[in-house]
Structure formats: C-alpha cells, structure tokens
C-alpha cells in the first residue's frame, strides 16, 4: 500500500513539511498492514512556496539585505533550485504584509522595491529562470518599486525621476517610464508567476478595490489608489503597448503581476501547478492507494485553487481517494466533493480555543491521520 502525504502549511502552526511529517507519524501510529509513505510538502504560490521548492529539488537558500515595504533595511531570503539556474522568490519575504505592524499598513506608502532587489540578487547568483510567488503583498504600486530596483526610471511631467520606492501614492505623478536602464541580464531571463488570482489591474474587481482594504486602505484611499493605478496602466500602455487595465491576473499583489508581465518575459501560472510540477506530485499520486492533504482552514475558498483542491484533482484523475485534514472547517466545502475530495476531517476534536488548537496542531494531525487510516483499513 502506498500513501502520498501532500499538505499545505497550517499557517501560524506548522510548515507544510512539518505538517506532512506529523501526518506520517499518525499513519504509522495506526499500525495497520504494510505500507510505504511519501511526504511531499506543497504550497499554492503563497506562504511556504519557497521552502517547498527548495526541499523538493535539493536547492539552497540565499540571504541578503533589501528594503522592506516602507524602505527600511531588512534581512530577506530567496532560493535557488537544484538546477542552479532557477531562482524562487516569494515577494512577501521583502514586501509582505506580515513585515508591518498593523498601524504601519498604508498602500499609499508601501513599495515593491525590495522585491526587485531580490531579483537583482538572484541575477548576481547566476539565476536566469525565476519562479515568483506573489502572495501576501503589503503593496499596491503596480510593481513600480520593483522596476526601479531593476534599473527603470519613473518620470514626472517634467521628465524628472521619481524617488525610488515611493509607493502607490506616487503613481499619480507618473507621466513616463524609461526602461533604458533596466538590467540587461533580464532580457535573457524567463519568469513564471505562481498565482491563482484572476483579478484585473484596475476596475471594481481590480487590485485596489478588492485587495486595498486588506492592506490598510480606507475607502477614500482606495479611490486614490485606483486612479493612480489607472494612470500607471495608461503610461505602461504608451511605453510598452501592453494594456493591463482589464487583463485577468494582473491585479495580483497590488498590480505587481501587471508590472512584471509588461516589462519582463513572464507568464502567469497556477501556483499549485507550478509547485506540483517541480515536486513531481502527479507521478507519486498515480502510484498511490491513498492521498492525504490538508491546510489550516478548509472552506469555500479551498475550491478556488488552494492546495487541497489541487491535490484532490490529481488524485481523482488517477482514481485515488483523497482525504483533507483541516485545521478548521468552514462553510461551502460541498464543492470540493466534485473536485476529487473523498472526505474532510476537522482536527478539532472538542471545544478548544484557537490558541490551543494552533498549539496542539502536530498532536491533532497525528490523531486525525491515525483515525483516517483505521477507517481506510476497513474500506480496504
């Protein structure tokens, strides 16, 4: 019997690898029959993507100093996959919301400059192919800061360069973009954007309207950010011929995806698809008798490209049952049963606080995995 264990991280509690090992302990604790387990940590382009891909390819992590969303020096990391030429960069490591106190969250001021610095650092290490994870952004600057860090200049109506890393509030002053100074190495690079967001650059479903409030934008600030991104999109169209305004996916990470697509040799892909391809998940699932996956909270959003839905979809393709071990279960999970999920098990075994549940996640994962195995043994 072959069991594939492919969970996402349980945010605030366990990384995807730690979660996988906890599930594996529970499976073994059941003590049922002869079986082989394969732990494949997963992610969907957000938190944990870097670690998953590094572990899956025997790559390495590189540390450097970049600017945080407010322009302060911080230590940040990026990864180089086992092939030695592919860089994996999570934008949240340099420009993420988690780097700021709640009182500091202001997308008029926050910038993706540090993210551009990470790309430049990876170029220095010889990377020419990139996988970019765009989850967890604190920014709404359309990738302007990133472009500046890579050598481009944003120009005002007088042809004067804007200050580096000025944030989403400064986009209203942009009248031109000079790409002449862009790092020449970029022309020989490819970029894969690991992201499941389909929101356009601007409009009622765009970056500012949908994600701005999550980053600290009040309603009047959202209007300003929207107008500024629209102006920036106009200038990008004049500069490159690329019309980002209503283009699906370009609103990811506060419009960062749009800035990348307009100026770099890039393509958007499902975050889960990127990670599963690198880790060889489908080949393992094809030979499995049971697949166990999970995440911190399973609800209606899980069916929209989250890791458990992706894992279950591959399992269904090969006729393998897939069980989700969820830290908590919300409304709307019914759709998952049509996507290959056999059953969803909550880790919470009785009344307990959120803090207690998060503290006990390893133990609860082991317990739940053991019970799933006992049920599966009866089925077999």
C-alpha positions as CSV (number, residue, x, y, z in Angstrom):
1,X,0.0,0.0,0.0
2,X,1.3,3.4,-1.0
3,X,0.2,6.6,0.8
4,X,1.1,10.1,-0.5
5,X,1.0,12.8,2.1
6,X,0.9,16.3,0.4
7,X,-0.4,19.0,2.8
8,X,-0.1,22.8,2.6
9,X,1.2,24.7,5.6
10,X,-1.0,25.2,8.7
11,X,-0.5,29.0,9.0
12,X,0.8,30.0,12.4
13,X,1.4,26.4,13.4
14,X,3.3,24.2,11.0
15,X,5.2,24.4,7.7
16,X,3.9,22.1,5.0
17,X,6.9,19.8,5.7
18,X,6.3,19.7,9.4
19,X,2.6,19.0,8.8
20,X,3.5,16.2,6.4
21,X,5.7,14.6,9.0
22,X,3.1,14.9,11.7
23,X,0.5,13.2,9.4
24,X,3.1,10.5,8.6
25,X,3.5,9.8,12.3
26,X,-0.2,9.4,12.7
27,X,-0.4,7.0,9.8
28,X,2.3,4.8,11.3
29,X,0.8,5.0,14.7
30,X,-2.3,3.2,13.3
31,X,0.0,0.2,12.8
32,X,-2.1,-1.2,10.0
33,X,-0.6,-3.5,7.4
34,X,2.4,-3.0,5.2
35,X,2.6,0.4,3.5
36,X,5.1,3.0,2.2
37,X,4.6,6.7,2.8
38,X,5.8,9.6,0.6
39,X,5.8,13.1,2.2
40,X,5.6,15.8,-0.5
41,X,5.3,19.3,1.1
42,X,3.0,21.5,-1.0
43,X,2.0,25.2,-1.5
44,X,-0.1,27.2,-3.9
45,X,2.2,30.1,-4.6
46,X,1.8,31.8,-1.3
47,X,3.5,31.3,2.0
48,X,5.7,28.2,2.1
49,X,6.3,28.0,-1.7
50,X,10.0,28.8,-1.4
51,X,10.6,26.1,1.2
52,X,8.6,23.5,-0.8
53,X,10.5,24.0,-4.0
54,X,13.9,24.2,-2.2
55,X,13.2,20.9,-0.4
56,X,11.7,19.3,-3.5
57,X,14.8,20.0,-5.6
58,X,17.7,19.9,-3.1
59,X,18.2,23.6,-3.7
60,X,19.7,26.2,-1.4
61,X,18.6,29.4,0.4
62,X,20.5,32.7,0.0
63,X,20.2,35.5,2.5
64,X,20.6,39.2,1.6
65,X,19.7,42.7,2.7
66,X,16.8,44.5,1.0
67,X,14.3,47.2,1.7
68,X,11.1,46.3,3.4
69,X,7.7,47.8,2.2
70,X,8.5,51.1,4.0
71,X,12.1,51.3,2.8
72,X,13.9,50.0,5.9
73,X,16.8,47.6,5.6
74,X,15.9,44.0,6.5
75,X,17.4,40.6,6.0
76,X,15.5,38.6,3.5
77,X,15.9,35.3,1.6
78,X,15.4,33.8,-1.8
79,X,16.0,30.3,-3.1
80,X,18.0,28.7,-5.9
81,X,16.6,25.4,-7.1
82,X,18.7,22.3,-7.5
83,X,19.4,23.1,-11.2
84,X,21.5,26.1,-10.0
85,X,19.9,28.5,-12.5
86,X,16.3,28.8,-11.3
87,X,15.5,31.4,-8.6
88,X,12.5,31.1,-6.4
89,X,11.4,34.3,-4.8
90,X,8.4,35.0,-2.5
91,X,7.5,38.7,-2.7
92,X,6.3,38.5,0.8
93,X,9.8,38.0,2.1
94,X,10.6,41.6,1.1
95,X,7.3,43.3,0.5
96,X,4.9,41.3,2.6
97,X,2.1,42.4,4.9
98,X,3.5,40.4,7.8
99,X,6.6,42.6,7.9
100,X,4.5,45.6,9.1
101,X,2.7,46.4,12.3
102,X,-1.0,47.0,11.8
103,X,-0.5,50.7,12.4
104,X,2.1,50.8,9.6
105,X,-0.1,49.4,6.8
106,X,-0.6,52.0,4.2
107,X,-0.5,51.1,0.5
108,X,0.0,54.7,-0.5
109,X,3.5,54.4,1.0
110,X,4.4,50.7,0.7
111,X,6.6,49.6,-2.2
112,X,7.8,46.5,-4.1
113,X,11.4,47.9,-4.3
114,X,12.8,45.2,-2.0
115,X,11.3,42.5,-4.3
116,X,13.2,44.0,-7.2
117,X,16.3,43.9,-5.1
118,X,15.8,40.2,-4.5
119,X,15.5,39.6,-8.3
120,X,18.7,41.5,-8.8
121,X,20.5,39.5,-6.1
122,X,19.4,36.2,-7.7
123,X,20.7,37.5,-11.1
124,X,24.0,38.0,-9.4
125,X,23.9,34.4,-8.3
126,X,23.5,33.2,-11.9
127,X,19.8,32.7,-12.0
128,X,18.2,33.1,-15.4
129,X,14.9,31.4,-14.8
130,X,12.6,32.6,-12.0
131,X,9.5,31.3,-10.1
132,X,7.9,34.2,-8.3
133,X,5.3,33.7,-5.5
134,X,3.0,36.7,-5.3
135,X,1.0,36.0,-2.2
136,X,0.9,38.1,1.0
137,X,1.6,41.6,-0.5
138,X,1.6,44.8,1.5
139,X,1.7,46.9,-1.6
140,X,-0.4,48.5,-4.3
141,X,2.2,50.1,-6.5
142,X,1.8,48.0,-9.7
143,X,5.3,46.8,-9.5
144,X,6.7,50.3,-9.8
145,X,9.2,49.9,-7.0
146,X,10.4,46.6,-8.4
147,X,11.0,48.2,-11.8
148,X,13.0,51.0,-10.1
149,X,15.2,48.5,-8.3
150,X,15.9,46.8,-11.6
151,X,17.0,50.0,-13.2
152,X,13.9,51.6,-14.7
153,X,13.0,55.2,-14.0
154,X,9.6,56.6,-13.4
155,X,9.4,60.2,-14.7
156,X,7.1,63.0,-13.7
157,X,5.5,65.5,-16.2
158,X,8.8,67.5,-16.2
159,X,10.9,64.4,-17.1
160,X,12.3,64.2,-13.6
161,X,12.8,60.8,-12.0
162,X,10.6,60.0,-9.0
163,X,12.1,58.9,-5.8
164,X,12.8,55.2,-5.5
165,X,10.2,53.1,-3.7
166,X,7.7,55.9,-3.3
167,X,4.7,53.6,-3.1
168,X,1.2,53.5,-4.6
169,X,0.6,57.1,-3.7
170,X,3.3,58.4,-6.0
171,X,1.9,56.7,-9.2
172,X,-0.4,59.7,-9.7
173,X,2.7,61.7,-10.6
174,X,4.0,59.2,-13.2
175,X,4.0,60.7,-16.8
176,X,6.6,58.4,-18.4
177,X,8.7,55.3,-17.8
178,X,12.3,55.0,-19.1
179,X,13.2,51.3,-19.4
180,X,16.6,52.1,-20.9
181,X,18.4,51.4,-17.6
182,X,16.8,48.0,-16.9
183,X,19.3,45.4,-16.1
184,X,20.4,43.9,-19.4
185,X,20.5,40.4,-17.9
186,X,16.7,40.5,-17.7
187,X,16.4,40.1,-21.5
188,X,17.9,36.6,-21.1
189,X,15.5,35.5,-18.3
190,X,12.1,33.9,-18.0
191,X,9.7,34.5,-15.2
192,X,6.8,32.2,-14.0
193,X,4.3,34.0,-11.8
194,X,2.9,31.5,-9.3
195,X,-0.5,32.9,-8.6
196,X,-4.2,31.9,-8.6
197,X,-5.6,35.5,-8.5
198,X,-7.6,36.4,-11.6
199,X,-8.4,40.0,-10.7
200,X,-7.5,42.6,-13.3
201,X,-5.2,45.6,-12.8
202,X,-8.0,48.1,-12.3
203,X,-11.8,48.4,-12.0
204,X,-14.3,47.1,-9.4
205,X,-12.6,43.7,-9.3
206,X,-9.1,45.1,-9.6
207,X,-6.1,45.3,-7.2
208,X,-7.1,48.5,-5.4
209,X,-10.8,47.8,-4.9
210,X,-10.5,44.1,-3.8
211,X,-7.2,43.9,-2.0
212,X,-6.5,47.5,-0.9
213,X,-8.7,47.3,2.2
214,X,-6.8,44.2,3.3
215,X,-3.6,46.3,3.2
216,X,-4.9,49.2,5.3
217,X,-6.7,51.3,2.7
218,X,-9.7,53.3,3.8
219,X,-12.4,53.9,1.2
220,X,-11.0,57.3,0.1
221,X,-7.6,55.8,-0.1
222,X,-8.9,53.0,-2.3
223,X,-10.3,55.6,-4.8
224,X,-6.9,57.3,-4.9
225,X,-5.0,54.1,-5.4
226,X,-7.4,53.1,-8.2
227,X,-6.9,56.4,-10.0
228,X,-3.2,56.1,-9.6
229,X,-3.0,52.5,-10.9
230,X,-5.2,53.5,-13.9
231,X,-2.8,56.3,-14.7
232,X,0.2,54.0,-14.3
233,X,-1.6,51.5,-16.7
234,X,-2.0,54.3,-19.2
235,X,1.7,55.1,-19.1
236,X,2.6,51.4,-19.3
237,X,0.4,51.1,-22.4
238,X,2.1,54.1,-24.0
239,X,5.6,52.7,-23.2
240,X,5.2,49.0,-24.0
241,X,1.9,48.7,-25.9
242,X,0.6,46.3,-23.2
243,X,-2.9,47.2,-21.9
244,X,-3.1,46.0,-18.3
245,X,-6.3,47.7,-17.2
246,X,-8.7,44.7,-17.6
247,X,-6.2,41.9,-18.1
248,X,-7.1,39.0,-15.8
249,X,-4.4,38.2,-13.2
250,X,-2.6,41.4,-13.5
251,X,-4.1,42.7,-10.2
252,X,-2.2,40.1,-8.2
253,X,0.0,41.5,-5.4
254,X,-1.3,45.1,-5.8
255,X,-0.7,45.1,-9.5
256,X,2.8,43.7,-9.2
257,X,1.9,40.9,-11.7
258,X,0.9,43.5,-14.2
259,X,4.2,45.4,-13.9
260,X,6.1,42.1,-14.4
261,X,4.1,41.0,-17.4
262,X,4.5,44.4,-19.1
263,X,8.3,44.6,-18.8
264,X,9.7,41.1,-18.3
265,X,9.5,37.8,-20.2
266,X,6.8,36.4,-17.9
267,X,3.8,34.2,-17.8
268,X,1.1,33.6,-15.2
269,X,0.5,30.0,-14.0
270,X,-1.5,28.4,-11.2
271,X,0.6,28.4,-8.1
272,X,-0.4,24.9,-7.3
273,X,0.5,23.7,-10.8
274,X,4.0,25.3,-10.6
275,X,4.8,23.6,-7.2
276,X,3.3,20.2,-8.1
277,X,5.3,20.1,-11.4
278,X,8.6,20.8,-9.6
279,X,7.9,18.3,-6.8
280,X,6.7,15.5,-9.1
281,X,3.4,15.2,-7.2
282,X,1.4,13.7,-10.0
283,X,3.8,10.8,-10.6
284,X,3.7,9.9,-6.9
285,X,-0.1,10.2,-6.7
286,X,-0.6,8.0,-9.8
287,X,1.0,5.1,-7.9
288,X,-0.8,5.7,-4.6
289,X,-3.6,3.9,-2.9
290,X,-4.5,6.9,-0.7
291,X,-3.7,10.6,-0.7
292,X,-3.7,12.7,2.5
293,X,-3.7,16.5,2.2
294,X,-4.7,19.4,4.4
295,X,-4.5,23.1,5.3
296,X,-5.2,25.4,8.2
297,X,-8.8,26.2,7.2
298,X,-10.9,24.4,4.6
299,X,-14.0,26.3,3.3
300,X,-15.5,27.6,0.0
301,X,-12.2,29.3,-0.9
302,X,-10.4,26.0,-0.9
303,X,-12.1,25.0,-4.2
304,X,-10.7,28.2,-5.8
305,X,-7.2,26.8,-6.5
306,X,-6.0,26.0,-3.0
307,X,-3.6,23.2,-2.4
308,X,-6.1,20.5,-1.1
309,X,-8.3,21.0,-4.2
310,X,-5.3,20.7,-6.5
311,X,-4.0,17.6,-4.8
312,X,-7.5,16.0,-4.8
313,X,-7.9,16.9,-8.5
314,X,-4.8,14.9,-9.3
315,X,-5.9,12.0,-7.1
316,X,-9.3,11.9,-8.9
317,X,-7.6,11.9,-12.3
318,X,-5.9,8.6,-11.3
319,X,-8.8,7.1,-9.3
320,X,-7.2,7.5,-5.9
321,X,-9.2,8.6,-2.8
322,X,-8.1,11.9,-1.3
323,X,-8.8,13.0,2.3
324,X,-8.4,16.5,3.6
325,X,-7.2,17.1,7.2
326,X,-8.4,20.6,8.0
327,X,-7.4,22.7,11.0
328,X,-10.9,24.0,10.9
329,X,-13.9,23.6,8.5
330,X,-16.0,26.5,7.3
331,X,-19.0,26.8,5.0
332,X,-19.1,25.8,1.4
333,X,-17.0,22.6,1.3
334,X,-19.6,20.7,-0.7
335,X,-18.0,21.9,-4.0
336,X,-14.8,20.0,-3.0
337,X,-16.5,16.7,-3.3
338,X,-16.9,17.3,-7.0
339,X,-13.2,18.1,-7.3
340,X,-12.0,14.8,-6.1
341,X,-12.1,15.1,-2.3
342,X,-13.4,11.9,-0.7
343,X,-13.8,13.3,2.8
344,X,-12.9,16.3,5.0
345,X,-11.8,15.7,8.6
346,X,-11.5,18.5,11.1
347,X,-8.6,18.4,13.5
348,X,-10.6,19.9,16.3
349,X,-11.8,17.0,18.5
350,X,-13.7,19.1,21.0
351,X,-14.3,22.5,22.4
352,X,-11.0,24.5,22.5
353,X,-9.7,28.0,21.8
354,X,-7.9,28.9,18.6
355,X,-4.7,29.3,20.5
356,X,-5.0,25.9,22.0
357,X,-5.8,24.4,18.6
358,X,-2.8,26.0,16.9
359,X,-0.5,25.0,19.7
360,X,-1.7,21.4,19.5
361,X,-1.8,21.1,15.7
362,X,1.0,18.5,15.5
363,X,-0.8,16.3,18.0
364,X,-4.2,16.8,16.4
365,X,-2.8,16.0,13.0
366,X,-1.3,12.7,14.3
367,X,-4.6,11.8,16.0
368,X,-6.7,12.5,12.9
369,X,-4.4,10.8,10.5
370,X,-4.5,7.7,12.7
371,X,-8.3,7.6,12.6
372,X,-8.4,8.1,8.8
373,X,-6.0,5.2,8.4
374,X,-8.2,3.0,10.6
375,X,-11.3,3.9,8.5
376,X,-9.3,3.3,5.3
377,X,-8.2,-0.1,6.5
378,X,-11.8,-1.2,6.9
379,X,-12.6,0.1,3.4
380,X,-9.7,-2.0,2.0
